[in-house]
């Protein structure tokens, strides 16, 4: 049985594609955002640069000398966004259910607590995370080597 409180954050794949199309990001779709290789392929074809920033202490997280916490996720992905702005989030767990998640930055702690309860696991793991901020016009995702990649969404318009 689904937790209806948590369901409010879920956006089914079909609805997400409609949202993205109405936002004029024609090259961005659920399929694109669920696969960083496809995102890179489209960017390369269009001559779009994706900025990359290495997380300096990533080895400490890999070696479990530091924990991947909700606060760490917030710092890496959300700290520079307006608190009342909405983001779309793609995760491995959401992709298995064919959903993305939408929440306001100021709801992150509540959202991530419910995520942990719903999926029965810590929120921030060594897995796929991708956020879209229409307010800031960016897409950010993390790779397994500990780099945050960022690209302007407006570059994916026709």
N, CA, C and O atoms as a GROMACS GRO file, in nm:
protein
  632
    1UNK      N    1   0.084  -0.118   0.000
    1UNK     CA    2   0.000   0.000   0.000
    1UNK      C    3   0.088   0.125   0.000
    1UNK      O    4   0.188   0.131   0.073
    2UNK      N    5   0.052   0.222  -0.081
    2UNK     CA    6   0.133   0.344  -0.091
    2UNK      C    7   0.101   0.440   0.023
    2UNK      O    8  -0.013   0.447   0.070
    3UNK      N    9   0.201   0.512   0.065
    3UNK     CA   10   0.185   0.617   0.164
    3UNK      C   11   0.134   0.741   0.090
    3UNK      O   12   0.209   0.804   0.016
    4UNK      N   13   0.008   0.776   0.110
    4UNK     CA   14  -0.051   0.886   0.033
    4UNK      C   15   0.018   1.019   0.061
    4UNK      O   16   0.021   1.107  -0.025
    5UNK      N   17   0.074   1.036   0.180
    5UNK     CA   18   0.148   1.159   0.208
    5UNK      C   19   0.270   1.167   0.119
    5UNK      O   20   0.300   1.274   0.066
    6UNK      N   21   0.340   1.058   0.102
    6UNK     CA   22   0.458   1.057   0.017
    6UNK      C   23   0.421   1.064  -0.130
    6UNK      O   24   0.495   1.121  -0.211
    7UNK      N   25   0.307   1.006  -0.167
    7UNK     CA   26   0.263   1.008  -0.306
    7UNK      C   27   0.254   1.148  -0.363
    7UNK      O   28   0.271   1.167  -0.484
    8UNK      N   29   0.227   1.247  -0.278
    8UNK     CA   30   0.213   1.384  -0.328
    8UNK      C   31   0.341   1.433  -0.396
    8UNK      O   32   0.337   1.526  -0.476
    9UNK      N   33   0.454   1.372  -0.364
    9UNK     CA   34   0.582   1.410  -0.425
    9UNK      C   35   0.610   1.337  -0.556
    9UNK      O   36   0.700   1.376  -0.630
   10UNK      N   37   0.534   1.231  -0.585
   10UNK     CA   38   0.561   1.147  -0.702
   10UNK      C   39   0.494   1.201  -0.827
   10UNK      O   40   0.378   1.241  -0.826
   11UNK      N   41   0.571   1.202  -0.935
   11UNK     CA   42   0.518   1.240  -1.065
   11UNK      C   43   0.542   1.122  -1.160
   11UNK      O   44   0.656   1.086  -1.187
   12UNK      N   45   0.434   1.062  -1.211
   12UNK     CA   46   0.450   0.951  -1.304
   12UNK      C   47   0.522   0.995  -1.432
   12UNK      O   48   0.513   1.110  -1.473
   13UNK      N   49   0.591   0.902  -1.492
   13UNK     CA   50   0.668   0.926  -1.615
   13UNK      C   51   0.587   1.001  -1.720
   13UNK      O   52   0.636   1.098  -1.778
   14UNK      N   53   0.464   0.959  -1.745
   14UNK     CA   54   0.381   1.022  -1.848
   14UNK      C   55   0.355   1.169  -1.818
   14UNK      O   56   0.363   1.253  -1.907
   15UNK      N   57   0.325   1.200  -1.692
   15UNK     CA   58   0.300   1.339  -1.653
   15UNK      C   59   0.427   1.421  -1.661
   15UNK      O   60   0.423   1.539  -1.698
   16UNK      N   61   0.538   1.361  -1.629
   16UNK     CA   62   0.666   1.431  -1.632
   16UNK      C   63   0.702   1.473  -1.774
   16UNK      O   64   0.746   1.586  -1.796
   17UNK      N   65   0.683   1.384  -1.870
   17UNK     CA   66   0.712   1.420  -2.009
   17UNK      C   67   0.627   1.538  -2.054
   17UNK      O   68   0.675   1.624  -2.128
   18UNK      N   69   0.502   1.544  -2.010
   18UNK     CA   70   0.415   1.658  -2.044
   18UNK      C   71   0.467   1.786  -1.981
   18UNK      O   72   0.467   1.891  -2.045
   19UNK      N   73   0.510   1.778  -1.856
   19UNK     CA   74   0.566   1.895  -1.787
   19UNK      C   75   0.689   1.947  -1.862
   19UNK      O   76   0.702   2.067  -1.884
   20UNK      N   77   0.777   1.856  -1.900
   20UNK     CA   78   0.900   1.895  -1.968
   20UNK      C   79   0.870   1.954  -2.105
   20UNK      O   80   0.933   2.052  -2.145
   21UNK      N   81   0.775   1.897  -2.178
   21UNK     CA   82   0.740   1.950  -2.310
   21UNK      C   83   0.680   2.090  -2.297
   21UNK      O   84   0.710   2.178  -2.378
   22UNK      N   85   0.596   2.111  -2.196
   22UNK     CA   86   0.535   2.244  -2.179
   22UNK      C   87   0.636   2.347  -2.131
   22UNK      O   88   0.611   2.467  -2.140
   23UNK      N   89   0.750   2.300  -2.081
   23UNK     CA   90   0.856   2.391  -2.037
   23UNK      C   91   0.951   2.428  -2.150
   23UNK      O   92   1.047   2.502  -2.128
   24UNK      N   93   0.926   2.377  -2.269
   24UNK     CA   94   1.006   2.406  -2.388
   24UNK      C   95   1.145   2.344  -2.387
   24UNK      O   96   1.231   2.386  -2.464
   25UNK      N   97   1.169   2.246  -2.303
   25UNK     CA   98   1.297   2.175  -2.305
   25UNK      C   99   1.278   2.048  -2.390
   25UNK      O  100   1.268   1.937  -2.337
   26UNK      N  101   1.272   2.067  -2.521
   26UNK     CA  102   1.231   1.962  -2.612
   26UNK      C  103   1.325   1.842  -2.614
   26UNK      O  104   1.281   1.730  -2.640
   27UNK      N  105   1.451   1.862  -2.587
   27UNK     CA  106   1.547   1.752  -2.592
   27UNK      C  107   1.554   1.676  -2.460
   27UNK      O  108   1.622   1.574  -2.451
   28UNK      N  109   1.484   1.725  -2.358
   28UNK     CA  110   1.487   1.664  -2.226
   28UNK      C  111   1.357   1.586  -2.205
   28UNK      O  112   1.248   1.638  -2.226
   29UNK      N  113   1.372   1.462  -2.165
   29UNK     CA  114   1.255   1.378  -2.138
   29UNK      C  115   1.287   1.289  -2.018
   29UNK      O  116   1.398   1.290  -1.966
   30UNK      N  117   1.188   1.213  -1.977
   30UNK     CA  118   1.209   1.117  -1.870
   30UNK      C  119   1.324   1.023  -1.907
   30UNK      O  120   1.410   0.993  -1.824
   31UNK      N  121   1.324   0.976  -2.031
   31UNK     CA  122   1.429   0.884  -2.076
   31UNK      C  123   1.566   0.949  -2.068
   31UNK      O  124   1.663   0.886  -2.025
   32UNK      N  125   1.575   1.074  -2.110
   32UNK     CA  126   1.702   1.146  -2.106
   32UNK      C  127   1.753   1.163  -1.964
   32UNK      O  128   1.870   1.140  -1.935
   33UNK      N  129   1.663   1.203  -1.876
   33UNK     CA  130   1.702   1.232  -1.738
   33UNK      C  131   1.724   1.108  -1.654
   33UNK      O  132   1.781   1.115  -1.545
   34UNK      N  133   1.680   0.995  -1.703
   34UNK     CA  134   1.700   0.871  -1.628
   34UNK      C  135   1.828   0.800  -1.671
   34UNK      O  136   1.858   0.691  -1.623
   35UNK      N  137   1.904   0.862  -1.761
   35UNK     CA  138   2.025   0.798  -1.813
   35UNK      C  139   2.130   0.906  -1.842
   35UNK      O  140   2.120   0.976  -1.943
   36UNK      N  141   2.229   0.918  -1.754
   36UNK     CA  142   2.329   1.024  -1.773
   36UNK      C  143   2.405   1.009  -1.905
   36UNK      O  144   2.448   1.109  -1.962
   37UNK      N  145   2.421   0.886  -1.954
   37UNK     CA  146   2.490   0.867  -2.082
   37UNK      C  147   2.410   0.927  -2.197
   37UNK      O  148   2.468   0.986  -2.288
   38UNK      N  149   2.278   0.912  -2.193
   38UNK     CA  150   2.193   0.970  -2.297
   38UNK      C  151   2.195   1.122  -2.289
   38UNK      O  152   2.197   1.190  -2.392
   39UNK      N  153   2.196   1.176  -2.168
   39UNK     CA  154   2.205   1.321  -2.150
   39UNK      C  155   2.335   1.373  -2.210
   39UNK      O  156   2.335   1.475  -2.280
   40UNK      N  157   2.446   1.305  -2.184
   40UNK     CA  158   2.575   1.342  -2.243
   40UNK      C  159   2.574   1.331  -2.395
   40UNK      O  160   2.628   1.416  -2.464
   41UNK      N  161   2.512   1.225  -2.446
   41UNK     CA  162   2.506   1.205  -2.591
   41UNK      C  163   2.432   1.320  -2.660
   41UNK      O  164   2.479   1.373  -2.761
   42UNK      N  165   2.318   1.358  -2.606
   42UNK     CA  166   2.242   1.470  -2.664
   42UNK      C  167   2.322   1.599  -2.652
   42UNK      O  168   2.326   1.678  -2.747
   43UNK      N  169   2.384   1.621  -2.537
   43UNK     CA  170   2.464   1.742  -2.518
   43UNK      C  171   2.578   1.747  -2.620
   43UNK      O  172   2.605   1.852  -2.678
   44UNK      N  173   2.645   1.636  -2.641
   44UNK     CA  174   2.756   1.630  -2.736
   44UNK      C  175   2.707   1.660  -2.878
   44UNK      O  176   2.770   1.736  -2.951
   45UNK      N  177   2.595   1.600  -2.916
   45UNK     CA  178   2.539   1.623  -3.049
   45UNK      C  179   2.505   1.770  -3.071
   45UNK      O  180   2.520   1.822  -3.182
   46UNK      N  181   2.461   1.837  -2.966
   46UNK     CA  182   2.422   1.978  -2.978
   46UNK      C  183   2.537   2.074  -2.947
   46UNK      O  184   2.519   2.196  -2.954
   47UNK      N  185   2.655   2.021  -2.913
   47UNK     CA  186   2.768   2.106  -2.881
   47UNK      C  187   2.754   2.176  -2.747
   47UNK      O  188   2.808   2.285  -2.728
   48UNK      N  189   2.681   2.115  -2.655
   48UNK     CA  190   2.656   2.173  -2.523
   48UNK      C  191   2.762   2.123  -2.425
   48UNK      O  192   2.792   2.004  -2.419
   49UNK      N  193   2.819   2.214  -2.349
   49UNK     CA  194   2.917   2.178  -2.247
   49UNK      C  195   2.846   2.149  -2.116
   49UNK      O  196   2.758   2.224  -2.073
   50UNK      N  197   2.884   2.040  -2.052
   50UNK     CA  198   2.834   2.007  -1.919
   50UNK      C  199   2.949   2.031  -1.822
   50UNK      O  200   3.053   1.966  -1.829
   51UNK      N  201   2.928   2.126  -1.731
   51UNK     CA  202   3.031   2.158  -1.633
   51UNK      C  203   3.043   2.045  -1.532
   51UNK      O  204   2.945   1.978  -1.498
   52UNK      N  205   3.166   2.024  -1.484
   52UNK     CA  206   3.194   1.914  -1.392
   52UNK      C  207   3.276   1.967  -1.276
   52UNK      O  208   3.377   2.035  -1.296
   53UNK      N  209   3.233   1.936  -1.154
   53UNK     CA  210   3.304   1.979  -1.035
   53UNK      C  211   3.323   1.858  -0.943
   53UNK      O  212   3.227   1.796  -0.899
   54UNK      N  213   3.448   1.827  -0.917
   54UNK     CA  214   3.481   1.712  -0.831
   54UNK      C  215   3.450   1.745  -0.685
   54UNK      O  216   3.482   1.854  -0.637
   55UNK      N  217   3.387   1.652  -0.616
   55UNK     CA  218   3.365   1.666  -0.472
   55UNK      C  219   3.496   1.632  -0.404
   55UNK      O  220   3.542   1.518  -0.411
   56UNK      N  221   3.555   1.730  -0.339
   56UNK     CA  222   3.692   1.716  -0.286
   56UNK      C  223   3.709   1.600  -0.190
   56UNK      O  224   3.812   1.532  -0.194
   57UNK      N  225   3.612   1.576  -0.105
   57UNK     CA  226   3.627   1.472  -0.002
   57UNK      C  227   3.557   1.341  -0.041
   57UNK      O  228   3.524   1.262   0.047
   58UNK      N  229   3.534   1.318  -0.168
   58UNK     CA  230   3.456   1.202  -0.210
   58UNK      C  231   3.516   1.070  -0.159
   58UNK      O  232   3.442   0.980  -0.119
   59UNK      N  233   3.647   1.059  -0.160
   59UNK     CA  234   3.712   0.935  -0.112
   59UNK      C  235   3.676   0.906   0.033
   59UNK      O  236   3.663   0.790   0.072
   60UNK      N  237   3.660   1.011   0.114
   60UNK     CA  238   3.622   0.990   0.253
   60UNK      C  239   3.483   0.928   0.264
   60UNK      O  240   3.458   0.847   0.352
   61UNK      N  241   3.393   0.966   0.172
   61UNK     CA  242   3.260   0.905   0.168
   61UNK      C  243   3.268   0.760   0.119
   61UNK      O  244   3.204   0.671   0.174
   62UNK      N  245   3.347   0.738   0.016
   62UNK     CA  246   3.364   0.602  -0.039
   62UNK      C  247   3.423   0.507   0.065
   62UNK      O  248   3.384   0.391   0.073
   63UNK      N  249   3.518   0.558   0.144
   63UNK     CA  250   3.584   0.476   0.246
   63UNK      C  251   3.507   0.472   0.378
   63UNK      O  252   3.555   0.417   0.477
   64UNK      N  253   3.388   0.531   0.377
   64UNK     CA  254   3.300   0.536   0.494
   64UNK      C  255   3.363   0.607   0.613
   64UNK      O  256   3.330   0.578   0.728
   65UNK      N  257   3.454   0.698   0.585
   65UNK     CA  258   3.510   0.783   0.690
   65UNK      C  259   3.416   0.899   0.719
   65UNK      O  260   3.422   0.960   0.826
   66UNK      N  261   3.331   0.930   0.622
   66UNK     CA  262   3.225   1.030   0.636
   66UNK      C  263   3.097   0.968   0.583
   66UNK      O  264   3.100   0.885   0.492
   67UNK      N  265   2.984   1.009   0.640
   67UNK     CA  266   2.854   0.956   0.598
   67UNK      C  267   2.790   1.044   0.492
   67UNK      O  268   2.800   1.166   0.495
   68UNK      N  269   2.723   0.978   0.397
   68UNK     CA  270   2.640   1.048   0.299
   68UNK      C  271   2.505   1.074   0.366
   68UNK      O  272   2.420   0.986   0.372
   69UNK      N  273   2.487   1.194   0.416
   69UNK     CA  274   2.366   1.229   0.491
   69UNK      C  275   2.276   1.318   0.408
   69UNK      O  276   2.312   1.364   0.300
   70UNK      N  277   2.158   1.342   0.462
   70UNK     CA  278   2.066   1.438   0.399
   70UNK      C  279   2.131   1.576   0.388
   70UNK      O  280   2.116   1.645   0.288
   71UNK      N  281   2.203   1.615   0.492
   71UNK     CA  282   2.269   1.746   0.490
   71UNK      C  283   2.374   1.756   0.380
   71UNK      O  284   2.389   1.860   0.316
   72UNK      N  285   2.446   1.647   0.358
   72UNK     CA  286   2.548   1.644   0.253
   72UNK      C  287   2.480   1.656   0.116
   72UNK      O  288   2.525   1.732   0.030
   73UNK      N  289   2.370   1.582   0.097
   73UNK     CA  290   2.296   1.592  -0.029
   73UNK      C  291   2.250   1.736  -0.050
   73UNK      O  292   2.266   1.792  -0.159
   74UNK      N  293   2.193   1.797   0.053
   74UNK     CA  294   2.144   1.934   0.044
   74UNK      C  295   2.258   2.027   0.003
   74UNK      O  296   2.240   2.113  -0.084
   75UNK      N  297   2.372   2.011   0.065
   75UNK     CA  298   2.488   2.095   0.033
   75UNK      C  299   2.530   2.079  -0.113
   75UNK      O  300   2.556   2.178  -0.181
   76UNK      N  301   2.537   1.956  -0.161
   76UNK     CA  302   2.582   1.930  -0.298
   76UNK      C  303   2.483   1.977  -0.404
   76UNK      O  304   2.523   2.029  -0.507
   77UNK      N  305   2.353   1.958  -0.378
   77UNK     CA  306   2.253   1.978  -0.483
   77UNK      C  307   2.161   2.098  -0.466
   77UNK      O  308   2.118   2.156  -0.566
   78UNK      N  309   2.131   2.138  -0.344
   78UNK     CA  310   2.021   2.232  -0.323
   78UNK      C  311   2.058   2.362  -0.254
   78UNK      O  312   1.978   2.456  -0.255
   79UNK      N  313   2.173   2.371  -0.193
   79UNK     CA  314   2.205   2.484  -0.104
   79UNK      C  315   2.202   2.621  -0.172
   79UNK      O  316   2.178   2.721  -0.104
   80UNK      N  317   2.224   2.628  -0.302
   80UNK     CA  318   2.226   2.758  -0.369
   80UNK      C  319   2.092   2.792  -0.437
   80UNK      O  320   2.083   2.891  -0.509
   81UNK      N  321   1.991   2.709  -0.415
   81UNK     CA  322   1.860   2.733  -0.476
   81UNK      C  323   1.769   2.807  -0.379
   81UNK      O  324   1.779   2.788  -0.258
   82UNK      N  325   1.679   2.891  -0.431
   82UNK     CA  326   1.584   2.960  -0.342
   82UNK      C  327   1.500   2.857  -0.265
   82UNK      O  328   1.456   2.757  -0.322
   83UNK      N  329   1.478   2.883  -0.140
   83UNK     CA  330   1.410   2.788  -0.052
   83UNK      C  331   1.267   2.757  -0.096
   83UNK      O  332   1.218   2.647  -0.072
   84UNK      N  333   1.200   2.852  -0.160
   84UNK     CA  334   1.062   2.829  -0.202
   84UNK      C  335   1.052   2.783  -0.348
   84UNK      O  336   0.943   2.780  -0.404
   85UNK      N  337   1.166   2.748  -0.408
   85UNK     CA  338   1.162   2.700  -0.547
   85UNK      C  339   1.143   2.549  -0.550
   85UNK      O  340   1.182   2.477  -0.458
   86UNK      N  341   1.082   2.504  -0.657
   86UNK     CA  342   1.052   2.363  -0.675
   86UNK      C  343   1.160   2.297  -0.758
   86UNK      O  344   1.216   2.358  -0.849
   87UNK      N  345   1.190   2.170  -0.726
   87UNK     CA  346   1.286   2.092  -0.805
   87UNK      C  347   1.223   1.958  -0.842
   87UNK      O  348   1.133   1.908  -0.774
   88UNK      N  349   1.272   1.903  -0.950
   88UNK     CA  350   1.240   1.765  -0.987
   88UNK      C  351   1.361   1.680  -0.953
   88UNK      O  352   1.474   1.721  -0.980
   89UNK      N  353   1.339   1.564  -0.896
   89UNK     CA  354   1.446   1.475  -0.856
   89UNK      C  355   1.426   1.338  -0.919
   89UNK      O  356   1.316   1.281  -0.914
   90UNK      N  357   1.532   1.285  -0.977
   90UNK     CA  358   1.534   1.150  -1.032
   90UNK      C  359   1.631   1.068  -0.948
   90UNK      O  360   1.744   1.110  -0.923
   91UNK      N  361   1.586   0.951  -0.904
   91UNK     CA  362   1.670   0.860  -0.827
   91UNK      C  363   1.652   0.718  -0.882
   91UNK      O  364   1.556   0.691  -0.953
   92UNK      N  365   1.745   0.630  -0.851
   92UNK     CA  366   1.732   0.491  -0.894
   92UNK      C  367   1.601   0.429  -0.846
   92UNK      O  368   1.534   0.358  -0.921
   93UNK      N  369   1.564   0.456  -0.721
   93UNK     CA  370   1.442   0.399  -0.666
   93UNK      C  371   1.318   0.452  -0.739
   93UNK      O  372   1.224   0.376  -0.767
   94UNK      N  373   1.317   0.580  -0.770
   94UNK     CA  374   1.207   0.637  -0.845
   94UNK      C  375   1.200   0.582  -0.986
   94UNK      O  376   1.091   0.555  -1.037
   95UNK      N  377   1.315   0.564  -1.049
   95UNK     CA  378   1.318   0.512  -1.185
   95UNK      C  379   1.261   0.370  -1.191
   95UNK      O  380   1.195   0.334  -1.288
   96UNK      N  381   1.285   0.290  -1.087
   96UNK     CA  382   1.228   0.156  -1.082
   96UNK      C  383   1.076   0.160  -1.078
   96UNK      O  384   1.009   0.070  -1.128
   97UNK      N  385   1.021   0.265  -1.018
   97UNK     CA  386   0.876   0.281  -1.008
   97UNK      C  387   0.820   0.368  -1.122
   97UNK      O  388   0.700   0.393  -1.129
   98UNK      N  389   0.909   0.413  -1.212
   98UNK     CA  390   0.872   0.499  -1.325
   98UNK      C  391   0.810   0.630  -1.278
   98UNK      O  392   0.708   0.675  -1.330
   99UNK      N  393   0.875   0.691  -1.175
   99UNK     CA  394   0.833   0.821  -1.125
   99UNK      C  395   0.956   0.908  -1.100
   99UNK      O  396   1.068   0.859  -1.084
  100UNK      N  397   0.932   1.037  -1.098
  100UNK     CA  398   1.029   1.133  -1.047
  100UNK      C  399   0.962   1.197  -0.926
  100UNK      O  400   0.845   1.171  -0.898
  101UNK      N  401   1.035   1.280  -0.857
  101UNK     CA  402   0.981   1.344  -0.737
  101UNK      C  403   0.989   1.495  -0.753
  101UNK      O  404   1.085   1.547  -0.809
  102UNK      N  405   0.888   1.564  -0.702
  102UNK     CA  406   0.888   1.710  -0.706
  102UNK      C  407   0.862   1.761  -0.565
  102UNK      O  408   0.768   1.717  -0.499
  103UNK      N  409   0.946   1.854  -0.522
  103UNK     CA  410   0.929   1.914  -0.390
  103UNK      C  411   0.993   2.052  -0.391
  103UNK      O  412   1.077   2.082  -0.476
  104UNK      N  413   0.953   2.134  -0.294
  104UNK     CA  414   1.019   2.264  -0.277
  104UNK      C  415   1.144   2.243  -0.192
  104UNK      O  416   1.148   2.155  -0.106
  105UNK      N  417   1.244   2.324  -0.217
  105UNK     CA  418   1.371   2.311  -0.146
  105UNK      C  419   1.348   2.315   0.005
  105UNK      O  420   1.413   2.241   0.079
  106UNK      N  421   1.258   2.402   0.051
  106UNK     CA  422   1.234   2.412   0.196
  106UNK      C  423   1.162   2.290   0.252
  106UNK      O  424   1.147   2.280   0.374
  107UNK      N  425   1.116   2.197   0.168
  107UNK     CA  426   1.053   2.073   0.212
  107UNK      C  427   1.150   1.954   0.212
  107UNK      O  428   1.110   1.842   0.242
  108UNK      N  429   1.275   1.980   0.180
  108UNK     CA  430   1.368   1.869   0.158
  108UNK      C  431   1.378   1.774   0.276
  108UNK      O  432   1.374   1.652   0.257
  109UNK      N  433   1.391   1.823   0.396
  109UNK     CA  434   1.408   1.735   0.513
  109UNK      C  435   1.285   1.646   0.528
  109UNK      O  436   1.298   1.525   0.549
  110UNK      N  437   1.168   1.704   0.519
  110UNK     CA  438   1.045   1.626   0.528
  110UNK      C  439   1.036   1.524   0.415
  110UNK      O  440   1.005   1.408   0.438
  111UNK      N  441   1.065   1.569   0.292
  111UNK     CA  442   1.063   1.479   0.177
  111UNK      C  443   1.161   1.363   0.197
  111UNK      O  444   1.123   1.247   0.179
  112UNK      N  445   1.285   1.393   0.233
  112UNK     CA  446   1.386   1.287   0.243
  112UNK      C  447   1.356   1.192   0.359
  112UNK      O  448   1.386   1.073   0.350
  113UNK      N  449   1.297   1.242   0.468
  113UNK     CA  450   1.255   1.153   0.577
  113UNK      C  451   1.149   1.055   0.529
  113UNK      O  452   1.156   0.936   0.558
  114UNK      N  453   1.050   1.106   0.454
  114UNK     CA  454   0.944   1.018   0.402
  114UNK      C  455   1.000   0.922   0.297
  114UNK      O  456   0.955   0.808   0.289
  115UNK      N  457   1.097   0.968   0.218
  115UNK     CA  458   1.162   0.882   0.118
  115UNK      C  459   1.227   0.764   0.188
  115UNK      O  460   1.212   0.649   0.146
  116UNK      N  461   1.300   0.793   0.296
  116UNK     CA  462   1.367   0.687   0.371
  116UNK      C  463   1.266   0.587   0.428
  116UNK      O  464   1.289   0.466   0.424
  117UNK      N  465   1.157   0.638   0.479
  117UNK     CA  466   1.053   0.551   0.535
  117UNK      C  467   0.988   0.468   0.424
  117UNK      O  468   0.967   0.348   0.440
  118UNK      N  469   0.957   0.530   0.314
  118UNK     CA  470   0.888   0.463   0.203
  118UNK      C  471   0.974   0.353   0.141
  118UNK      O  472   0.926   0.242   0.117
  119UNK      N  473   1.102   0.384   0.116
  119UNK     CA  474   1.190   0.288   0.050
  119UNK      C  475   1.268   0.200   0.148
  119UNK      O  476   1.334   0.104   0.106
  120UNK      N  477   1.263   0.233   0.278
  120UNK     CA  478   1.331   0.152   0.378
  120UNK      C  479   1.482   0.157   0.367
  120UNK      O  480   1.550   0.056   0.386
  121UNK      N  481   1.535   0.274   0.336
  121UNK     CA  482   1.680   0.289   0.318
  121UNK      C  483   1.719   0.435   0.340
  121UNK      O  484   1.634   0.525   0.335
  122UNK      N  485   1.847   0.458   0.364
  122UNK     CA  486   1.898   0.594   0.376
  122UNK      C  487   1.875   0.667   0.244
  122UNK      O  488   1.882   0.606   0.137
  123UNK      N  489   1.846   0.796   0.251
  123UNK     CA  490   1.816   0.872   0.130
  123UNK      C  491   1.936   0.881   0.036
  123UNK      O  492   1.925   0.846  -0.082
  124UNK      N  493   2.050   0.928   0.086
  124UNK     CA  494   2.165   0.952   0.000
  124UNK      C  495   2.253   0.828  -0.001
  124UNK      O  496   2.310   0.790   0.102
  125UNK      N  497   2.265   0.766  -0.117
  125UNK     CA  498   2.341   0.644  -0.138
  125UNK      C  499   2.441   0.666  -0.252
  125UNK      O  500   2.443   0.772  -0.314
  126UNK      N  501   2.521   0.567  -0.278
  126UNK     CA  502   2.607   0.569  -0.397
  126UNK      C  503   2.522   0.519  -0.514
  126UNK      O  504   2.533   0.404  -0.554
  127UNK      N  505   2.440   0.606  -0.567
  127UNK     CA  506   2.354   0.571  -0.680
  127UNK      C  507   2.321   0.698  -0.758
  127UNK      O  508   2.380   0.804  -0.734
  128UNK      N  509   2.228   0.689  -0.851
  128UNK     CA  510   2.197   0.799  -0.942
  128UNK      C  511   2.105   0.901  -0.878
  128UNK      O  512   2.002   0.865  -0.821
  129UNK      N  513   2.143   1.027  -0.888
  129UNK     CA  514   2.060   1.140  -0.845
  129UNK      C  515   2.074   1.248  -0.951
  129UNK      O  516   2.184   1.282  -0.993
  130UNK      N  517   1.962   1.301  -0.992
  130UNK     CA  518   1.960   1.410  -1.090
  130UNK      C  519   1.850   1.506  -1.049
  130UNK      O  520   1.737   1.464  -1.023
  131UNK      N  521   1.882   1.635  -1.042
  131UNK     CA  522   1.779   1.734  -1.010
  131UNK      C  523   1.767   1.834  -1.124
  131UNK      O  524   1.863   1.864  -1.194
  132UNK      N  525   1.645   1.884  -1.139
  132UNK     CA  526   1.617   1.994  -1.232
  132UNK      C  527   1.561   2.108  -1.151
  132UNK      O  528   1.470   2.091  -1.071
  133UNK      N  529   1.616   2.226  -1.173
  133UNK     CA  530   1.562   2.347  -1.114
  133UNK      C  531   1.525   2.440  -1.229
  133UNK      O  532   1.612   2.499  -1.294
  134UNK      N  533   1.395   2.452  -1.253
  134UNK     CA  534   1.351   2.544  -1.359
  134UNK      C  535   1.378   2.688  -1.317
  134UNK      O  536   1.406   2.773  -1.401
  135UNK      N  537   1.371   2.715  -1.186
  135UNK     CA  538   1.397   2.850  -1.137
  135UNK      C  539   1.539   2.895  -1.172
  135UNK      O  540   1.560   3.008  -1.215
  136UNK      N  541   1.634   2.806  -1.152
  136UNK     CA  542   1.774   2.840  -1.180
  136UNK      C  543   1.817   2.795  -1.320
  136UNK      O  544   1.929   2.824  -1.362
  137UNK      N  545   1.727   2.724  -1.391
  137UNK     CA  546   1.754   2.682  -1.529
  137UNK      C  547   1.870   2.582  -1.537
  137UNK      O  548   1.955   2.593  -1.625
  138UNK      N  549   1.874   2.486  -1.444
  138UNK     CA  550   1.985   2.390  -1.442
  138UNK      C  551   1.939   2.247  -1.424
  138UNK      O  552   1.830   2.219  -1.372
  139UNK      N  553   2.025   2.158  -1.468
  139UNK     CA  554   2.015   2.016  -1.440
  139UNK      C  555   2.148   1.978  -1.376
  139UNK      O  556   2.254   2.010  -1.428
  140UNK      N  557   2.140   1.910  -1.260
  140UNK     CA  558   2.260   1.863  -1.190
  140UNK      C  559   2.249   1.714  -1.165
  140UNK      O  560   2.142   1.663  -1.131
  141UNK      N  561   2.360   1.644  -1.182
  141UNK     CA  562   2.362   1.502  -1.147
  141UNK      C  563   2.501   1.465  -1.099
  141UNK      O  564   2.599   1.534  -1.127
  142UNK      N  565   2.506   1.354  -1.026
  142UNK     CA  566   2.632   1.308  -0.968
  142UNK      C  567   2.674   1.180  -1.039
  142UNK      O  568   2.590   1.099  -1.078
  143UNK      N  569   2.804   1.162  -1.055
  143UNK     CA  570   2.853   1.037  -1.114
  143UNK      C  571   2.919   0.953  -1.006
  143UNK      O  572   2.940   0.999  -0.894
  144UNK      N  573   2.950   0.830  -1.040
  144UNK     CA  574   3.006   0.738  -0.940
  144UNK      C  575   3.146   0.774  -0.897
  144UNK      O  576   3.195   0.721  -0.796
  145UNK      N  577   3.214   0.862  -0.970
  145UNK     CA  578   3.349   0.903  -0.934
  145UNK      C  579   3.348   1.023  -0.838
  145UNK      O  580   3.453   1.069  -0.795
  146UNK      N  581   3.228   1.073  -0.806
  146UNK     CA  582   3.218   1.183  -0.711
  146UNK      C  583   3.227   1.321  -0.773
  146UNK      O  584   3.284   1.412  -0.713
  147UNK      N  585   3.172   1.337  -0.891
  147UNK     CA  586   3.167   1.469  -0.955
  147UNK      C  587   3.021   1.510  -0.972
  147UNK      O  588   2.935   1.428  -1.004
  148UNK      N  589   2.996   1.638  -0.949
  148UNK     CA  590   2.865   1.696  -0.976
  148UNK      C  591   2.872   1.759  -1.114
  148UNK      O  592   2.961   1.840  -1.142
  149UNK      N  593   2.780   1.722  -1.200
  149UNK     CA  594   2.774   1.775  -1.335
  149UNK      C  595   2.656   1.872  -1.341
  149UNK      O  596   2.551   1.849  -1.281
  150UNK      N  597   2.674   1.981  -1.414
  150UNK     CA  598   2.569   2.081  -1.424
  150UNK      C  599   2.561   2.132  -1.567
  150UNK      O  600   2.663   2.158  -1.631
  151UNK      N  601   2.439   2.147  -1.616
  151UNK     CA  602   2.417   2.199  -1.751
  151UNK      C  603   2.295   2.290  -1.748
  151UNK      O  604   2.199   2.267  -1.674
  152UNK      N  605   2.300   2.393  -1.830
  152UNK     CA  606   2.186   2.485  -1.842
  152UNK      C  607   2.074   2.417  -1.920
  152UNK      O  608   2.097   2.365  -2.029
  153UNK      N  609   1.955   2.416  -1.863
  153UNK     CA  610   1.841   2.354  -1.931
  153UNK      C  611   1.807   2.426  -2.062
  153UNK      O  612   1.767   2.361  -2.159
  154UNK      N  613   1.821   2.556  -2.064
  154UNK     CA  614   1.781   2.631  -2.184
  154UNK      C  615   1.861   2.593  -2.308
  154UNK      O  616   1.818   2.622  -2.420
  155UNK      N  617   1.974   2.529  -2.290
  155UNK     CA  618   2.053   2.485  -2.405
  155UNK      C  619   1.989   2.366  -2.476
  155UNK      O  620   2.029   2.330  -2.587
  156UNK      N  621   1.888   2.305  -2.412
  156UNK     CA  622   1.822   2.189  -2.470
  156UNK      C  623   1.692   2.226  -2.542
  156UNK      O  624   1.609   2.138  -2.567
  157UNK      N  625   1.674   2.352  -2.575
  157UNK     CA  626   1.557   2.392  -2.652
  157UNK      C  627   1.592   2.389  -2.800
  157UNK      O  628   1.709   2.384  -2.837
  158UNK      N  629   1.491   2.391  -2.882
  158UNK     CA  630   1.514   2.389  -3.028
  158UNK      C  631   1.550   2.526  -3.077
  158UNK      O  632   1.574   2.544  -3.197
   0.00000   0.00000   0.00000
